[in-house]
Amino acid sequence: MKKIIFLLSYAVVACLIFSVASNRENQELKYLLQGQYTGKMADASTQLNELQKAVQQSLLFNDPTAFHDSLQDVWRLSSDIRYSIADLPLEREFTTEWMNYLGRLGNSAKMTMTSQESADKWHDNVNQVANNLSNFSSDWQIATAHFLQADDNYKQWLEEQTSNAETSGFKNLSKSVKTYAESDFPLTASEADHEKKKELKEINDKQITKEEAIARFYEMFPELEDATLSVNQSKKGAPYAFYHIAFHKGERTGYADITLKGGHLLSYLVERPFEEKTLSAEKLKKLADQRLKELGYKDVKETDARENHNVWHITYARVDEKTNAKVYADGVQVKIAKDTGEVVGLNGVEYIQKEKLEPQLMKKIDWEKFFTNKAKVVNEDLAYVENKDFVERLCYELTVRIDSSKIPHTYKILVDTQTGEVIKNEKLS
């Protein structure tokens, strides 16, 4: 009996010692993490002050070299601040708005450095940017006070930083930054159209019910008609409303997201074991083409294909019926299993809301004069791609090979059919 009591007592003491040591270790980890966060916040505060100075200094110079150096500082510091706050547990809406604002400020500085935008335009815009950054700096110092105080109550401190309450300092900052962005860098018409398309804001189809979404799911995937389903609607505030249909059948589990408006397939994913056998790439691509047609994607063309151990990832683009050109922005991405040719993944978000394509001239270009004598055009096609202003442009899509060295290199080059501007230049090999 004494031996049992001794063993029990020993176990209790051992557990107590372990608990104390573990708690001490957890506290040390918490303080270490808080210290890292505090350091990053202090860095961001310092960089913000430097960014203010750099923006104001860029208004001083007509000298090209001095002006270029000040723009370089704006571009560098906006990037540095983005890096500093990327891992901080700040209010999510603020982080998104602030990162976007810094990105647009840095891009504007970079475009001015590379002469894509004029110095006069920079000076006109940056007067207001400088004022807004000055106002923002004061609000920033108040909102970040708790970070820099290193409050001993870590849990309370963390909850304050990630709070979604309307009274949160960062919540108020996000509203300020959004206002700054709208005044300093207003969206162009093409950028606004781009955002609408990305968020599926122009879908005017009739809204479907939950039962109609399930019927649509069975229509697209009849092999899952006897699967167990769970259907939920997207949360309020989602970029677009959809039904999330989770399913389970045997060794297969997965989901399909279907829009409320029109019952369009947003995405589809299946998890299941894969067998070792592999069908040929040609056979798999034929099966993928056939399955896409069954799902309603009858006007698409393959643009890229990559493989891993279990699946092929195949990318398609819609083909414009007037020009027979690929529209890369209207894409569909498919995952097809190597063992059976089953489609185990699909992303159809880009395809749902088709791009608006404007008529465009097609000037004949002499490629022998356009390129050097070391370059050879080995393939020519037509494709629509976005330029820097998010406007869809019809381009000659060229595969060009250069044999100027021992190892030849291949490029994909897209040239505007009307202006002759090179919209994209990508090295393939």
Phi, psi and omega per residue, in radians:
M1 nan -0.773 3.117
K2 -1.057 -0.644 -3.128
K3 -1.134 -0.703 3.139
I4 -1.139 -0.756 3.134
I5 -1.089 -0.709 3.120
F6 -1.070 -0.774 -3.125
L7 -1.140 -0.719 3.116
L8 -1.116 -0.754 3.128
S9 -1.086 -0.744 3.131
Y10 -1.068 -0.731 -3.137
A11 -1.130 -0.715 -3.141
V12 -1.117 -0.779 3.133
V13 -1.097 -0.747 3.131
A14 -1.078 -0.761 3.124
C15 -1.108 -0.693 -3.139
L16 -1.115 -0.779 3.127
I17 -1.077 -0.763 3.131
F18 -1.085 -0.725 -3.120
S19 -1.117 -0.761 3.139
V20 -1.116 -0.781 -3.135
A21 -1.112 -0.728 -3.132
S22 -1.137 -0.743 3.140
N23 -1.115 -0.714 3.114
R24 -1.094 -0.729 3.126
E25 -1.124 -0.721 3.117
N26 -1.105 -0.720 3.120
Q27 -1.101 -0.729 3.121
E28 -1.096 -0.693 3.115
L29 -1.139 -0.698 3.136
K30 -1.096 -0.797 -3.137
Y31 -1.151 -0.626 3.102
L32 -1.121 -0.778 3.135
L33 -1.131 -0.746 3.122
Q34 -1.098 -0.658 3.105
G35 -1.092 -0.703 3.102
Q36 -1.111 -0.758 3.124
Y37 -1.089 -0.756 -3.137
T38 -1.089 -0.714 3.103
G39 -1.086 -0.763 3.128
K40 -1.133 -0.674 3.129
M41 -1.169 -0.689 3.090
A42 -1.108 -0.710 3.094
D43 -1.056 -0.782 -3.116
A44 -1.106 -0.652 3.130
S45 -1.143 -0.761 3.113
T46 -1.102 -0.776 -3.128
Q47 -1.143 -0.583 3.107
L48 -1.116 -0.738 3.095
N49 -1.085 -0.717 3.123
E50 -1.162 -0.655 3.120
L51 -1.116 -0.736 3.077
Q52 -0.950 -0.853 -3.120
K53 -1.096 -0.744 -3.109
A54 -1.114 -0.727 3.121
V55 -1.109 -0.772 3.141
Q56 -1.151 -0.679 -3.130
Q57 -1.170 -0.507 -3.132
S58 -1.154 -0.265 3.118
L59 -1.480 -0.115 -3.028
L60 -1.498 -0.506 -2.823
F61 -1.846 2.400 2.866
N62 -1.774 -0.435 3.126
D63 -1.052 2.175 -3.053
P64 -1.002 -0.723 -3.094
T65 -1.185 -0.829 -3.141
A66 -1.118 -0.707 3.127
F67 -1.118 -0.753 3.132
H68 -1.074 -0.727 -3.126
D69 -1.122 -0.687 3.136
S70 -1.196 -0.650 3.067
L71 -1.138 -0.665 3.098
Q72 -1.044 -0.707 3.111
D73 -1.135 -0.724 3.122
V74 -1.085 -0.808 -3.138
W75 -1.083 -0.774 -3.108
R76 -1.152 -0.818 -3.059
L77 -1.207 -0.661 3.098
S78 -1.091 -0.640 3.083
S79 -1.213 -0.709 -3.130
D80 -1.109 -0.716 -3.137
I81 -1.154 -0.711 3.096
R82 -0.997 -0.728 3.131
Y83 -1.149 -0.701 -3.088
S84 -1.151 -0.667 -3.054
I85 -1.627 -0.123 -3.034
A86 -1.023 -0.654 -3.065
D87 -1.760 0.126 -3.128
L88 -1.449 2.483 -3.133
P89 -1.416 1.127 -3.136
L90 -1.625 2.933 3.077
E91 -1.004 2.231 -2.927
R92 -1.061 -0.729 -3.104
E93 -1.105 -0.691 3.104
F94 -1.093 -0.816 -3.120
T95 -0.996 -0.784 -3.133
T96 -1.081 -0.859 -3.097
E97 -1.132 -0.745 -3.096
W98 -1.192 -0.729 3.103
M99 -1.094 -0.738 3.131
N100 -1.110 -0.739 -3.125
Y101 -1.113 -0.815 3.123
L102 -1.090 -0.662 3.110
G103 -1.086 -0.744 -3.126
R104 -1.228 -0.633 3.089
L105 -1.137 -0.806 3.124
G106 -1.105 -0.734 3.123
N107 -1.108 -0.690 3.127
S108 -1.109 -0.718 3.103
A109 -1.125 -0.734 -3.115
K110 -1.153 -0.741 3.137
M111 -1.135 -0.589 3.095
T112 -1.233 -0.664 3.092
M113 -1.069 -0.658 -3.079
T114 -1.615 0.204 3.067
S115 1.162 0.316 3.050
Q116 -1.383 -0.354 3.028
E117 -2.248 2.666 -3.073
S118 -1.433 2.707 3.085
A119 -1.107 -0.621 3.136
D120 -1.081 -0.725 3.129
K121 -1.116 -0.698 3.107
W122 -1.064 -0.818 -3.117
H123 -1.102 -0.659 3.135
D124 -1.126 -0.764 -3.082
N125 -1.301 -0.664 -2.927
V126 -1.316 -0.329 3.025
N127 -0.964 -0.818 -3.136
Q128 -1.263 -0.645 3.106
V129 -1.037 -0.765 -3.128
A130 -1.067 -0.730 3.113
N131 -1.136 -0.758 -3.116
N132 -1.158 -0.690 3.113
L133 -1.127 -0.614 3.105
S134 -1.129 -0.784 3.094
N135 -1.139 -0.720 -3.109
F136 -1.115 -0.645 -3.092
S137 -1.041 -0.701 3.128
S138 -1.140 -0.785 3.127
D139 -1.139 -0.626 3.134
W140 -1.069 -0.770 -3.108
Q141 -1.073 -0.666 3.120
I142 -1.208 -0.795 -3.073
A143 -1.154 -0.486 -3.071
T144 -1.681 0.106 -3.063
A145 -1.012 -0.738 -3.107
H146 -1.128 -0.603 3.085
F147 -1.061 -0.831 -3.026
L148 -1.352 -0.289 3.082
Q149 -1.364 -0.302 -3.129
A150 0.931 0.979 3.125
D151 -0.941 2.339 -3.130
D152 -1.164 -0.486 3.142
N153 -1.439 1.505 -3.008
Y154 -1.057 -0.765 -3.095
K155 -1.065 -0.792 3.138
Q156 -1.131 -0.724 3.131
W157 -1.030 -0.817 -3.101
L158 -1.145 -0.704 3.137
E159 -1.107 -0.628 3.127
E160 -1.124 -0.705 -3.088
Q161 -1.235 -0.589 -3.074
T162 -1.714 0.121 -3.078
S163 -1.155 2.510 3.064
N164 -1.743 0.155 -3.093
A165 -1.109 2.556 -3.129
E166 -1.098 -0.387 -3.115
T167 -1.472 -0.120 -3.127
S168 -1.036 2.382 3.119
G169 -1.039 -0.649 -3.124
F170 -1.296 -0.507 3.065
K171 -1.087 -0.763 3.119
N172 -1.161 -0.645 3.114
L173 -1.108 -0.669 -3.126
S174 -1.085 -0.638 3.109
K175 -1.166 -0.687 3.128
S176 -1.118 -0.821 -3.093
V177 -1.118 -0.668 3.117
K178 -1.068 -0.715 3.102
T179 -1.119 -0.748 3.119
Y180 -1.052 -0.778 -3.098
A181 -1.066 -0.707 -3.104
E182 -1.189 -0.534 -3.132
S183 -1.548 -0.679 -3.067
D184 -1.417 -0.699 -3.088
F185 -2.303 1.161 -3.132
P186 -1.080 2.517 3.134
L187 -1.152 2.387 2.982
T188 -1.290 2.943 3.132
A189 -1.038 -0.698 -3.122
S190 -1.208 -0.661 3.102
E191 -1.170 -0.664 3.113
A192 -1.115 -0.728 3.092
D193 -1.090 -0.679 3.128
H194 -1.075 -0.771 -3.138
E195 -1.152 -0.699 3.123
K196 -1.076 -0.718 -3.128
K197 -1.179 -0.723 -3.120
K198 -1.088 -0.594 -3.118
E199 -1.755 0.210 3.077
L200 0.917 0.717 -3.055
K201 -1.380 -0.249 -3.057
E202 -1.842 0.322 3.039
I203 -1.333 2.076 -3.110
N204 -1.922 0.248 -3.118
D205 -1.196 2.791 3.134
K206 -1.154 2.444 3.133
Q207 -1.302 2.407 -3.128
I208 -1.831 2.763 3.123
T209 -1.516 3.001 3.095
K210 -1.044 -0.746 -3.140
E211 -1.127 -0.674 3.113
E212 -1.189 -0.583 3.093
A213 -1.151 -0.717 3.114
I214 -1.124 -0.748 3.115
A215 -1.079 -0.677 3.103
R216 -1.137 -0.684 3.114
F217 -1.068 -0.820 3.131
Y218 -1.144 -0.585 3.110
E219 -1.126 -0.698 -3.124
M220 -1.375 -0.595 -3.065
F221 -2.250 1.221 -3.084
P222 -1.059 -0.437 3.133
E223 -1.169 -0.208 -3.137
L224 -1.888 0.344 -3.061
E225 -1.095 -0.520 3.137
D226 -1.788 0.325 3.119
A227 -1.375 2.732 3.031
T228 -1.422 2.202 -3.055
L229 -1.983 2.629 2.970
S230 -2.351 2.145 -3.022
V231 -2.077 2.213 3.074
N232 -2.320 2.688 3.090
Q233 -1.660 2.601 3.139
S234 -1.033 2.665 -3.100
K235 -1.257 2.707 3.096
K236 -1.067 2.365 -3.117
G237 1.726 -0.116 3.088
A238 -1.136 2.625 -3.120
P239 -0.966 -0.587 3.080
Y240 -2.605 2.638 -3.075
A241 -1.486 2.395 3.135
F242 -2.669 2.837 3.004
Y243 -1.681 2.278 3.090
H244 -1.770 1.923 -3.089
I245 -1.858 1.845 3.078
A246 -1.618 2.458 -3.090
F247 -2.372 2.764 3.087
H248 -2.533 2.227 3.095
K249 -2.606 1.948 3.142
G250 1.006 -2.125 3.138
E251 -1.543 0.021 -3.116
R252 -1.735 2.273 2.953
T253 -2.319 2.623 3.140
G254 3.092 -2.856 -3.132
Y255 -2.699 2.832 2.987
A256 -2.407 2.361 3.062
D257 -1.871 2.206 -3.065
I258 -2.220 2.276 -3.078
T259 -1.136 2.545 3.035
L260 -1.135 -0.704 3.139
K261 -1.510 1.909 3.029
G262 1.558 -0.246 3.132
G263 1.155 0.672 3.113
H264 -1.427 2.523 3.117
L265 -1.391 2.010 3.093
L266 -1.436 -0.898 -3.107
S267 -2.728 2.763 -3.109
Y268 -2.618 2.370 -3.125
L269 -2.582 2.383 3.110
V270 -2.168 2.361 2.998
E271 -1.949 2.205 3.122
R272 -2.793 2.837 3.067
P273 -1.189 2.592 3.100
F274 -1.960 2.464 3.093
E275 -1.497 2.882 -3.089
E276 -1.310 -0.476 -3.087
K277 -1.118 2.674 -3.100
T278 -2.403 2.212 3.039
L279 -1.357 2.796 -3.141
S280 -1.170 2.682 3.141
A281 -1.049 -0.697 3.133
E282 -1.083 -0.766 3.132
K283 -1.122 -0.743 -3.117
L284 -1.121 -0.701 3.139
K285 -1.174 -0.644 3.078
K286 -1.122 -0.724 3.108
L287 -1.135 -0.688 3.119
A288 -1.130 -0.759 3.113
D289 -1.055 -0.761 -3.123
Q290 -1.128 -0.752 -3.106
R291 -1.178 -0.639 3.107
L292 -1.106 -0.715 3.112
K293 -1.089 -0.691 3.109
E294 -1.119 -0.538 3.134
L295 -1.484 -0.036 3.073
G296 1.811 -0.002 3.122
Y297 -1.606 1.396 -3.024
K298 -1.704 -0.127 -3.059
D299 -2.074 0.650 -3.113
V300 -2.024 2.789 -3.131
K301 -2.387 2.427 -3.140
E302 -1.132 2.376 3.127
T303 -2.111 -0.375 -3.113
D304 -2.818 2.608 3.108
A305 -2.579 2.254 3.104
R306 -2.366 2.656 -3.094
E307 -2.181 2.681 2.889
N308 -2.224 -2.791 -3.002
H309 -1.104 -0.693 -3.002
N310 -1.901 -0.417 -3.004
V311 -2.436 2.798 2.909
W312 -1.753 2.366 3.020
H313 -1.791 1.972 -3.074
I314 -2.049 2.297 -3.141
T315 -1.896 2.382 3.127
Y316 -2.158 2.717 3.041
A317 -2.272 2.534 3.067
R318 -1.146 2.529 3.116
V319 -1.836 2.132 3.123
D320 -1.208 2.211 -3.032
E321 -1.240 -0.400 -3.132
K322 -1.368 -0.753 -3.056
T323 -1.860 -0.217 -3.055
N324 1.100 0.459 3.132
A325 -1.678 2.525 3.066
K326 -1.247 2.407 3.073
V327 -1.911 1.681 -3.021
Y328 -1.068 -0.550 -3.102
A329 -1.209 -0.362 3.104
D330 -1.745 1.221 -3.008
G331 -1.834 2.834 3.018
V332 -2.330 2.309 3.097
Q333 -1.973 2.343 -3.035
V334 -2.248 2.461 2.972
K335 -1.951 2.171 -3.107
I336 -2.156 2.270 -3.061
A337 -1.206 2.361 -3.116
K338 -1.235 -0.478 -3.027
D339 -1.357 -0.622 -3.063
T340 -2.208 -0.248 -3.058
G341 1.472 0.196 3.119
E342 -1.303 2.406 3.025
V343 -1.304 2.026 -3.101
V344 -1.943 0.081 3.076
G345 -2.895 2.523 3.125
L346 -2.708 2.413 3.048
N347 -2.178 1.959 -3.078
G348 -2.013 0.287 -3.068
V349 -1.026 -0.817 -3.052
E350 -1.164 -0.529 -3.045
Y351 -1.316 -0.484 -2.964
I352 -1.030 -0.853 -3.072
Q353 -1.868 1.761 -2.987
K354 -1.206 2.556 3.106
E355 -1.173 2.616 3.032
K356 -1.586 2.055 -3.061
L357 -1.867 2.164 -3.134
E358 -1.588 2.580 3.069
P359 -1.024 2.534 -3.056
Q360 -2.579 2.454 3.101
L361 -1.205 2.627 3.081
M362 -2.150 1.710 3.134
K363 -1.477 2.465 3.092
K364 -1.312 2.242 -3.130
I365 -2.064 2.306 3.095
D366 -1.466 1.820 -3.055
W367 -1.187 -0.423 3.105
E368 -1.180 -0.525 3.070
K369 -1.519 -0.532 -3.101
F370 -1.200 -0.693 -3.133
F371 -1.875 2.891 3.064
T372 -1.270 2.944 -3.131
N373 -1.260 -0.113 3.083
K374 -1.535 -0.200 -3.102
A375 -1.795 2.452 -3.135
K376 -2.271 2.207 3.087
V377 -1.395 2.005 -3.092
V378 -1.758 -0.241 3.085
N379 -2.754 2.487 3.129
E380 -2.331 2.317 -3.123
D381 -2.505 -3.100 3.075
L382 -2.109 2.476 3.121
A383 -2.706 2.590 2.998
Y384 -1.686 2.262 3.061
V385 -2.404 2.764 3.123
E386 -1.415 2.418 2.964
N387 -1.522 -3.012 -3.064
K388 -1.124 -0.309 3.126
D389 -1.703 0.243 3.130
F390 1.119 0.438 3.078
V391 -1.677 2.302 3.124
E392 -1.284 2.182 -3.134
R393 -2.136 2.405 3.061
L394 -1.347 2.238 -3.043
C395 -2.279 2.644 2.875
Y396 -1.341 2.147 3.136
E397 -1.737 1.923 -3.000
L398 -1.969 2.396 2.926
T399 -1.774 2.050 -3.008
V400 -2.114 2.306 3.115
R401 -1.976 2.404 3.096
I402 -2.052 2.184 -3.110
D403 -1.918 0.621 -3.047
S404 -1.397 -0.158 3.127
S405 -2.269 -3.130 3.131
K406 -1.091 -0.574 3.123
I407 -1.872 1.989 3.134
P408 -1.204 2.606 3.110
H409 -2.098 2.548 -3.131
T410 -2.083 2.426 -3.107
Y411 -2.240 2.615 2.938
K412 -1.873 2.077 -3.059
I413 -2.145 2.273 3.128
L414 -1.967 2.120 -3.042
V415 -2.067 2.199 3.132
D416 -0.982 2.220 -3.060
T417 -1.209 -0.375 -3.085
Q418 -1.726 -0.758 -3.039
T419 -1.738 -0.312 -3.076
G420 1.363 0.119 3.137
E421 -1.274 2.428 3.047
V422 -1.412 1.925 -3.107
I423 -1.446 -0.610 -3.087
K424 -2.603 2.460 3.104
N425 -2.425 1.865 -3.025
E426 -2.162 2.240 3.096
K427 -1.394 2.206 -3.118
L428 -1.675 -0.679 -3.138
S429 -2.734 nan nan
